[in-house]
Each structure stands twice: as C-alpha cells, then as structure tokens.
C-alpha cells in the first residue's frame, strides 16, 4: 500500500503496526483519502488475527462515510474477531455511538 511521508489535510498515511496486528493511520479520512482507508480496512478484515488494532492518534478527522466503512468492515468479521480502535478522533466515537451503538466487534479506547 503506498504511503506518503508526511500526511497533509488531504492525505492519509497508513502503515502496519510493528508490535501488534493492525494498522496505524495519520492524516484525514475523507473523500480524497477514502480508497486508502478502505484498502487498510480490507487488509485488516483479511487478517487471521482474532484482534486487530487501528491506532488513530494521528488522525485528525474521519467523515461519516469513513466511519461507515469501518462499521461495515466490523460487521463482516467472522465470529470471535474484533477491531480495537485506539485513540480515534472524537467524531469517530460519536458517529459509532449514534449509528452503531450495539456494534460488539469494535472496541474504542482512549481520547
């Protein structure tokens, strides 16, 4: 997956985590970066790991379509798998709570 060296307002950098299964993202998730976001979610969904992490402390914004893609990915996970979202922007947590309050395959930590 191509990654830009420094995320800007219209870019998203997504890299594999070194110490646990999952991805670290930096930048914004929106119309211009949606394909990179969905590609990372697709890789996450194809993983065999029971728990995958999305470390989002350097993500400044996730639009509703980006949260929706995350929720749809989580809903499609096989039984027993889950996604742990670490330090997401507040809007991501609010949108998940509003539209997917009973989504048990996602655990949000921090922020």
DRENTORKOL-3810 file (N, C-alpha, C; in nm, 4 decimals):
REM DRENTORKOL-3810
@n.u->0.0839; n.v->-0.1156; n.w->0.0000; ca.u->0.0000; ca.v->0.0000; ca.w->0.0000; c.u->0.0899; c.v->0.1239; c.w->0.0000
@n.u->0.0714; n.v->0.2169; n.w->-0.0939; ca.u->0.1560; ca.v->0.3354; ca.w->-0.0975; c.u->0.1305; c.v->0.4238; c.w->0.0238
@n.u->0.2349; n.v->0.4849; n.w->0.0724; ca.u->0.2221; ca.v->0.5731; ca.w->0.1880; c.u->0.2965; c.v->0.7022; c.w->0.1595
@n.u->0.2340; n.v->0.8139; n.w->0.1956; ca.u->0.3014; ca.v->0.9421; ca.w->0.1781; c.u->0.3859; c.v->0.9694; c.w->0.3012
@n.u->0.5000; n.v->1.0378; n.w->0.2876; ca.u->0.5897; ca.v->1.0586; ca.w->0.4003; c.u->0.5296; c.v->1.1459; c.w->0.5101
@n.u->0.4624; n.v->1.2520; n.w->0.4757; ca.u->0.4024; ca.v->1.3416; ca.w->0.5739; c.u->0.2559; c.v->1.3620; c.w->0.5395
@n.u->0.1629; n.v->1.3291; n.w->0.6298; ca.u->0.0223; ca.v->1.3485; ca.w->0.5981; c.u->-0.0127; c.v->1.4975; c.w->0.5952
@n.u->-0.0923; n.v->1.5361; n.w->0.4976; ca.u->-0.1425; ca.v->1.6730; ca.w->0.4921; c.u->-0.2925; c.v->1.6675; c.w->0.5115
@n.u->-0.3584; n.v->1.7821; n.w->0.4993; ca.u->-0.5023; ca.v->1.7880; ca.w->0.5211; c.u->-0.5779; c.v->1.6961; c.w->0.4258
@n.u->-0.5229; n.v->1.6695; n.w->0.3104; ca.u->-0.5926; ca.v->1.5846; ca.w->0.2140; c.u->-0.5199; c.v->1.4530; c.w->0.1908
@n.u->-0.4436; n.v->1.4069; n.w->0.2898; ca.u->-0.3733; ca.v->1.2799; ca.w->0.2728; c.u->-0.3927; c.v->1.1906; c.w->0.3945
@n.u->-0.3657; n.v->1.0662; n.w->0.3734; ca.u->-0.3751; ca.v->0.9674; ca.w->0.4796; c.u->-0.2566; c.v->0.8730; c.w->0.4637
@n.u->-0.1834; n.v->0.8561; n.w->0.5708; ca.u->-0.0720; ca.v->0.7609; ca.w->0.5724; c.u->-0.1164; c.v->0.6424; c.w->0.6574
@n.u->-0.1039; n.v->0.5235; n.w->0.6033; ca.u->-0.1435; ca.v->0.4016; ca.w->0.6738; c.u->-0.0279; c.v->0.3030; c.w->0.6666
@n.u->0.0189; n.v->0.2607; n.w->0.7844; ca.u->0.1321; ca.v->0.1690; ca.w->0.7925; c.u->0.0993; c.v->0.0554; c.w->0.8887
@n.u->0.1560; n.v->-0.0624; n.w->0.8666; ca.u->0.1340; ca.v->-0.1718; ca.w->0.9612; c.u->0.1970; c.v->-0.1401; c.w->1.0967
@n.u->0.1326; n.v->-0.1853; n.w->1.2022; ca.u->0.1893; ca.v->-0.1715; ca.w->1.3367; c.u->0.3018; c.v->-0.2729; c.w->1.3530
@n.u->0.4075; n.v->-0.2323; n.w->1.4206; ca.u->0.5232; ca.v->-0.3208; ca.w->1.4384; c.u->0.5060; c.v->-0.4174; c.w->1.5563
@n.u->0.4287; n.v->-0.3767; n.w->1.6577; ca.u->0.4247; ca.v->-0.4540; ca.w->1.7811; c.u->0.2964; c.v->-0.5332; c.w->1.8048
@n.u->0.1996; n.v->-0.5214; n.w->1.7151; ca.u->0.0751; ca.v->-0.5962; ca.w->1.7280; c.u->0.0042; c.v->-0.5966; c.w->1.5925
@n.u->-0.0900; n.v->-0.6880; n.w->1.5720; ca.u->-0.1578; ca.v->-0.6944; ca.w->1.4437; c.u->-0.2456; c.v->-0.5713; c.w->1.4214
@n.u->-0.2318; n.v->-0.5084; n.w->1.3068; ca.u->-0.3158; ca.v->-0.3949; ca.w->1.2754; c.u->-0.2411; c.v->-0.2857; c.w->1.2026
@n.u->-0.3005; n.v->-0.1668; n.w->1.2034; ca.u->-0.2520; ca.v->-0.0543; ca.w->1.1246; c.u->-0.2489; c.v->0.0726; c.w->1.2061
@n.u->-0.1597; n.v->0.1606; n.w->1.1695; ca.u->-0.1514; ca.v->0.2948; ca.w->1.2269; c.u->-0.1819; c.v->0.3917; c.w->1.1138
@n.u->-0.2686; n.v->0.4880; n.w->1.1407; ca.u->-0.3047; ca.v->0.5860; ca.w->1.0381; c.u->-0.2731; c.v->0.7258; c.w->1.0878
@n.u->-0.2435; n.v->0.8151; n.w->0.9916; ca.u->-0.2177; ca.v->0.9561; ca.w->1.0221; c.u->-0.2740; c.v->1.0389; c.w->0.9079
@n.u->-0.3377; n.v->1.1499; n.w->0.9427; ca.u->-0.3960; ca.v->1.2392; ca.w->0.8425; c.u->-0.5456; c.v->1.2476; c.w->0.8593
@n.u->-0.6170; n.v->1.2533; n.w->0.7467; ca.u->-0.7625; ca.v->1.2641; ca.w->0.7477; c.u->-0.8244; c.v->1.1527; c.w->0.6644
@n.u->-0.9430; n.v->1.1091; n.w->0.7083; ca.u->-1.0212; ca.v->1.0141; ca.w->0.6302; c.u->-1.1392; c.v->1.0918; c.w->0.5742
@n.u->-1.1381; n.v->1.1101; n.w->0.4430; ca.u->-1.2439; ca.v->1.1843; ca.w->0.3757; c.u->-1.2523; c.v->1.1404; c.w->0.2312
@n.u->-1.3192; n.v->1.2178; n.w->0.1512; ca.u->-1.3410; ca.v->1.1841; ca.w->0.0114; c.u->-1.2099; c.v->1.1563; c.w->-0.0629
@n.u->-1.1083; n.v->1.2397; n.w->-0.0420; ca.u->-0.9825; ca.v->1.2250; ca.w->-0.1150; c.u->-0.8972; c.v->1.1077; c.w->-0.0673
@n.u->-0.9228; n.v->1.0599; n.w->0.0534; ca.u->-0.8396; ca.v->0.9525; ca.w->0.1096; c.u->-0.9176; c.v->0.8234; c.w->0.1329
@n.u->-1.0414; n.v->0.8216; n.w->0.0915; ca.u->-1.1273; ca.v->0.7062; ca.w->0.1212; c.u->-1.0708; c.v->0.5757; c.w->0.0670
@n.u->-1.0134; n.v->0.5756; n.w->-0.0520; ca.u->-0.9644; ca.v->0.4488; ca.w->-0.1072; c.u->-0.8502; c.v->0.3908; c.w->-0.0231
@n.u->-0.7605; n.v->0.4749; n.w->0.0272; ca.u->-0.6522; ca.v->0.4258; ca.w->0.1143; c.u->-0.7092; c.v->0.3698; c.w->0.2440
@n.u->-0.8095; n.v->0.4356; n.w->0.3001; ca.u->-0.8752; ca.v->0.3913; ca.w->0.4232; c.u->-0.9432; c.v->0.2561; c.w->0.4001
@n.u->-1.0189; n.v->0.2458; n.w->0.2932; ca.u->-1.0903; ca.v->0.1222; ca.w->0.2656; c.u->-0.9933; c.v->0.0079; c.w->0.2334
@n.u->-0.8821; n.v->0.0396; n.w->0.1719; ca.u->-0.7803; ca.v->-0.0614; ca.w->0.1441; c.u->-0.7212; c.v->-0.1149; c.w->0.2750
@n.u->-0.6930; n.v->-0.0255; n.w->0.3699; ca.u->-0.6416; ca.v->-0.0686; ca.w->0.5010; c.u->-0.7449; c.v->-0.1541; c.w->0.5736
@n.u->-0.8718; n.v->-0.1148; n.w->0.5672; ca.u->-0.9783; ca.v->-0.1937; ca.w->0.6310; c.u->-0.9914; c.v->-0.3312; c.w->0.5662
@n.u->-0.9740; n.v->-0.3365; n.w->0.4367; ca.u->-0.9803; ca.v->-0.4646; ca.w->0.3650; c.u->-0.8666; c.v->-0.5569; c.w->0.4105
@n.u->-0.7460; n.v->-0.5014; n.w->0.4229; ca.u->-0.6318; ca.v->-0.5807; ca.w->0.4723; c.u->-0.6595; c.v->-0.6293; c.w->0.6141
@n.u->-0.7166; n.v->-0.5434; n.w->0.6958; ca.u->-0.7479; ca.v->-0.5794; ca.w->0.8334; c.u->-0.8495; c.v->-0.6936; c.w->0.8358
@n.u->-0.9531; n.v->-0.6842; n.w->0.7528; ca.u->-1.0575; ca.v->-0.7864; ca.w->0.7506; c.u->-1.0048; c.v->-0.9213; c.w->0.7032
@n.u->-0.9043; n.v->-0.9204; n.w->0.6164; ca.u->-0.8476; ca.v->-1.0448; ca.w->0.5642; c.u->-0.7486; c.v->-1.1096; c.w->0.6599
@n.u->-0.7111; n.v->-1.0390; n.w->0.7649; ca.u->-0.6168; ca.v->-1.0926; ca.w->0.8625; c.u->-0.6785; c.v->-1.2125; c.w->0.9346
@n.u->-0.5940; n.v->-1.3029; n.w->0.9802; ca.u->-0.6406; ca.v->-1.4183; ca.w->1.0571; c.u->-0.6402; c.v->-1.3918; c.w->1.2072
@n.u->-0.5949; n.v->-1.2738; n.w->1.2457; ca.u->-0.5839; ca.v->-1.2415; ca.w->1.3880; c.u->-0.7221; c.v->-1.2256; c.w->1.4519
@n.u->-0.7354; n.v->-1.2716; n.w->1.5752; ca.u->-0.8614; ca.v->-1.2565; ca.w->1.6478; c.u->-0.8903; c.v->-1.1092; c.w->1.6765
@n.u->-0.7856; n.v->-1.0353; n.w->1.7154; ca.u->-0.7987; ca.v->-0.8935; ca.w->1.7450; c.u->-0.7016; c.v->-0.8151; c.w->1.6588
@n.u->-0.7551; n.v->-0.7172; n.w->1.5859; ca.u->-0.6717; ca.v->-0.6280; ca.w->1.5060; c.u->-0.6874; c.v->-0.4865; c.w->1.5610
@n.u->-0.5793; n.v->-0.4118; n.w->1.5565; ca.u->-0.5770; ca.v->-0.2768; ca.w->1.6121; c.u->-0.5716; c.v->-0.1725; c.w->1.5011
@n.u->-0.6420; n.v->-0.0616; n.w->1.5234; ca.u->-0.6305; ca.v->0.0570; ca.w->1.4393; c.u->-0.5872; c.v->0.1697; c.w->1.5311
@n.u->-0.4632; n.v->0.2111; n.w->1.5205; ca.u->-0.4077; ca.v->0.3180; ca.w->1.6045; c.u->-0.4288; c.v->0.4484; c.w->1.5287
@n.u->-0.5158; n.v->0.5355; n.w->1.5827; ca.u->-0.5597; ca.v->0.6553; ca.w->1.5108; c.u->-0.5245; c.v->0.7853; c.w->1.5824
@n.u->-0.4251; n.v->0.7845; n.w->1.6698; ca.u->-0.3921; ca.v->0.9055; ca.w->1.7460; c.u->-0.3482; c.v->1.0214; c.w->1.6570
@n.u->-0.2964; n.v->0.9930; n.w->1.5385; ca.u->-0.2523; ca.v->1.0988; ca.w->1.4473; c.u->-0.3553; c.v->1.1285; c.w->1.3380
@n.u->-0.4751; n.v->1.0724; n.w->1.3511; ca.u->-0.5833; ca.v->1.1024; ca.w->1.2571; c.u->-0.6602; c.v->1.2218; c.w->1.3120
@n.u->-0.6751; n.v->1.3236; n.w->1.2298; ca.u->-0.7399; ca.v->1.4465; ca.w->1.2755; c.u->-0.8886; c.v->1.4523; c.w->1.2434
@n.u->-0.9336; n.v->1.3709; n.w->1.1471; ca.u->-1.0738; ca.v->1.3769; ca.w->1.1051; c.u->-1.1121; c.v->1.2478; c.w->1.0351
@n.u->-1.2321; n.v->1.1988; n.w->1.0630; ca.u->-1.2905; ca.v->1.0857; ca.w->0.9904; c.u->-1.4331; c.v->1.1258; c.w->0.9558
@n.u->-1.4661; n.v->1.1268; n.w->0.8254; ca.u->-1.6020; ca.v->1.1632; ca.w->0.7872; c.u->-1.6970; c.v->1.0464; c.w->0.8110
@n.u->-1.8270; n.v->1.0711; n.w->0.7959; ca.u->-1.9275; ca.v->0.9694; ca.w->0.8238; c.u->-1.9108; c.v->0.8492; c.w->0.7318
@n.u->-1.8750; n.v->0.8711; n.w->0.6072; ca.u->-1.8536; ca.v->0.7594; ca.w->0.5148; c.u->-1.7353; c.v->0.6731; c.w->0.5600
@n.u->-1.6327; n.v->0.7357; n.w->0.6168; ca.u->-1.5187; ca.v->0.6603; ca.w->0.6686; c.u->-1.5568; c.v->0.5758; c.w->0.7888
@n.u->-1.6399; n.v->0.6312; n.w->0.8770; ca.u->-1.6884; ca.v->0.5549; ca.w->0.9928; c.u->-1.7795; c.v->0.4426; c.w->0.9451
@n.u->-1.8604; n.v->0.4711; n.w->0.8447; ca.u->-1.9492; ca.v->0.3693; ca.w->0.7888; c.u->-1.8693; c.v->0.2531; c.w->0.7304
@n.u->-1.7609; n.v->0.2827; n.w->0.6591; ca.u->-1.6754; ca.v->0.1773; ca.w->0.6038; c.u->-1.6163; c.v->0.0921; c.w->0.7158
@n.u->-1.5763; n.v->0.1569; n.w->0.8251; ca.u->-1.5240; ca.v->0.0848; ca.w->0.9408; c.u->-1.6314; c.v->-0.0057; c.w->1.0004
@n.u->-1.7521; n.v->0.0474; n.w->1.0193; ca.u->-1.8615; ca.v->-0.0305; ca.w->1.0768; c.u->-1.8985; c.v->-0.1491; c.w->0.9875
@n.u->-1.9037; n.v->-0.1275; n.w->0.8575; ca.u->-1.9367; ca.v->-0.2366; ca.w->0.7654; c.u->-1.8282; c.v->-0.3436; c.w->0.7673
@n.u->-1.7030; n.v->-0.3024; n.w->0.7770; ca.u->-1.5933; ca.v->-0.3993; ca.w->0.7879; c.u->-1.6099; c.v->-0.4808; c.w->0.9152
@n.u->-1.6374; n.v->-0.4130; n.w->1.0260; ca.u->-1.6536; ca.v->-0.4816; ca.w->1.1546; c.u->-1.7722; c.v->-0.5771; c.w->1.1527
@n.u->-1.8806; n.v->-0.5366; n.w->1.0891; ca.u->-1.9989; ca.v->-0.6230; ca.w->1.0821; c.u->-1.9725; c.v->-0.7479; c.w->0.9995
@n.u->-1.8796; n.v->-0.7411; n.w->0.9059; ca.u->-1.8480; ca.v->-0.8549; ca.w->0.8212; c.u->-1.7418; c.v->-0.9483; c.w->0.8766
@n.u->-1.6874; n.v->-0.9160; n.w->0.9940; ca.u->-1.5844; ca.v->-1.0024; ca.w->1.0525; c.u->-1.6441; c.v->-1.1360; c.w->1.0958
@n.u->-1.5682; n.v->-1.2438; n.w->1.0822; ca.u->-1.6156; ca.v->-1.3733; ca.w->1.1319; c.u->-1.6356; c.v->-1.3690; c.w->1.2837
@n.u->-1.7209; n.v->-1.4575; n.w->1.3312; ca.u->-1.7498; ca.v->-1.4661; ca.w->1.4748; c.u->-1.6201; c.v->-1.4824; c.w->1.5547
@n.u->-1.6087; n.v->-1.4063; n.w->1.6628; ca.u->-1.4921; ca.v->-1.4153; ca.w->1.7502; c.u->-1.3833; c.v->-1.3142; c.w->1.7193
@n.u->-1.3934; n.v->-1.2437; n.w->1.6064; ca.u->-1.2923; ca.v->-1.1432; ca.w->1.5724; c.u->-1.3432; c.v->-1.0055; c.w->1.6117
@n.u->-1.2479; n.v->-0.9135; n.w->1.6350; ca.u->-1.2858; ca.v->-0.7768; ca.w->1.6698; c.u->-1.1769; c.v->-0.6796; c.w->1.6280
@n.u->-1.2159; n.v->-0.5514; n.w->1.6237; ca.u->-1.1244; ca.v->-0.4428; ca.w->1.5922; c.u->-1.1156; c.v->-0.3530; c.w->1.7146
@n.u->-0.9944; n.v->-0.3237; n.w->1.7578; ca.u->-0.9725; ca.v->-0.2302; ca.w->1.8678; c.u->-0.9259; c.v->-0.0990; c.w->1.8058
@n.u->-1.0040; n.v->0.0055; n.w->1.8252; ca.u->-0.9713; ca.v->0.1387; ca.w->1.7742; c.u->-0.9021; c.v->0.2135; c.w->1.8883
@n.u->-0.7787; n.v->0.2569; n.w->1.8646; ca.u->-0.7007; ca.v->0.3241; ca.w->1.9678; c.u->-0.6896; c.v->0.4731; c.w->1.9386
@n.u->-0.7329; n.v->0.5537; n.w->2.0330; ca.u->-0.7222; ca.v->0.6994; ca.w->2.0306; c.u->-0.7750; c.v->0.7634; c.w->1.9025
@n.u->-0.9017; n.v->0.7355; n.w->1.8683; ca.u->-0.9584; ca.v->0.7957; ca.w->1.7475; c.u->-1.0016; c.v->0.9399; c.w->1.7720
@n.u->-1.0247; n.v->1.0158; n.w->1.6649; ca.u->-1.0842; ca.v->1.1485; ca.w->1.6819; c.u->-1.2218; c.v->1.1333; c.w->1.7467
@n.u->-1.2632; n.v->1.2311; n.w->1.8236; ca.u->-1.3911; ca.v->1.2255; ca.w->1.8956; c.u->-1.5088; c.v->1.2018; c.w->1.8023
@n.u->-1.5023; n.v->1.2552; n.w->1.6813; ca.u->-1.6142; ca.v->1.2381; ca.w->1.5889; c.u->-1.6353; c.v->1.0914; c.w->1.5528
@n.u->-1.5297; n.v->1.0140; n.w->1.5425; ca.u->-1.5448; ca.v->0.8733; ca.w->1.5097; c.u->-1.6245; c.v->0.8023; c.w->1.6191
@n.u->-1.5883; n.v->0.8255; n.w->1.7419; ca.u->-1.6602; ca.v->0.7625; ca.w->1.8539; c.u->-1.8062; c.v->0.8056; c.w->1.8563
@n.u->-1.8319; n.v->0.9363; n.w->1.8347; ca.u->-1.9702; ca.v->0.9872; ca.w->1.8372; c.u->-2.0549; c.v->0.9259; c.w->1.7261
@n.u->-1.9989; n.v->0.9162; n.w->1.6067; ca.u->-2.0747; ca.v->0.8580; ca.w->1.4954; c.u->-2.1004; c.v->0.7096; c.w->1.5197
@n.u->-2.0022; n.v->0.6366; n.w->1.5687; ca.u->-2.0242; ca.v->0.4955; ca.w->1.6028; c.u->-2.1339; c.v->0.4813; c.w->1.7079
@n.u->-2.1277; n.v->0.5625; n.w->1.8133; ca.u->-2.2284; ca.v->0.5557; ca.w->1.9198; c.u->-2.3677; c.v->0.5912; c.w->1.8693
@n.u->-2.3745; n.v->0.6841; n.w->1.7756; ca.u->-2.5034; ca.v->0.7301; ca.w->1.7242; c.u->-2.5672; c.v->0.6281; c.w->1.6301
@n.u->-2.4902; n.v->0.5772; n.w->1.5337; ca.u->-2.5466; ca.v->0.4912; ca.w->1.4305; c.u->-2.5265; c.v->0.3420; c.w->1.4543
@n.u->-2.4246; n.v->0.3042; n.w->1.5298; ca.u->-2.3952; ca.v->0.1629; ca.w->1.5560; c.u->-2.3685; c.v->0.1413; c.w->1.7052
@n.u->-2.4666; n.v->0.1721; n.w->1.7915; ca.u->-2.4408; ca.v->0.1632; ca.w->1.9360; c.u->-2.4183; c.v->0.0204; c.w->1.9864
@n.u->-2.4652; n.v->-0.0782; n.w->1.9142; ca.u->-2.4537; ca.v->-0.2173; ca.w->1.9587; c.u->-2.3523; c.v->-0.2970; c.w->1.8783
@n.u->-2.2561; n.v->-0.2297; n.w->1.8183; ca.u->-2.1544; ca.v->-0.2961; ca.w->1.7368; c.u->-2.0489; c.v->-0.3568; c.w->1.8286
@n.u->-2.0654; n.v->-0.4839; n.w->1.8575; ca.u->-1.9800; ca.v->-0.5519; ca.w->1.9558; c.u->-1.8429; c.v->-0.5897; c.w->1.9016
@n.u->-1.8242; n.v->-0.5827; n.w->1.7708; ca.u->-1.6957; ca.v->-0.6213; ca.w->1.7123; c.u->-1.5971; c.v->-0.5048; c.w->1.7080
@n.u->-1.6375; n.v->-0.3901; n.w->1.7628; ca.u->-1.5481; ca.v->-0.2734; ca.w->1.7707; c.u->-1.5375; c.v->-0.2296; c.w->1.9156
@n.u->-1.4142; n.v->-0.2130; n.w->1.9602; ca.u->-1.3870; ca.v->-0.1580; ca.w->2.0929; c.u->-1.3067; c.v->-0.0299; c.w->2.0748
@n.u->-1.3554; n.v->0.0800; n.w->2.1324; ca.u->-1.2872; ca.v->0.2088; ca.w->2.1190; c.u->-1.2147; c.v->0.2393; c.w->2.2501
@n.u->-1.0847; n.v->0.2709; n.w->2.2382; ca.u->-1.0034; ca.v->0.3002; ca.w->2.3552; c.u->-0.9421; c.v->0.4390; c.w->2.3429
@n.u->-0.9440; n.v->0.5143; n.w->2.4503; ca.u->-0.8756; ca.v->0.6440; ca.w->2.4536; c.u->-0.9532; c.v->0.7577; c.w->2.3922
@n.u->-0.8899; n.v->0.8751; n.w->2.4017; ca.u->-0.9422; ca.v->1.0055; ca.w->2.3574; c.u->-1.0800; c.v->1.0256; c.w->2.4030
END
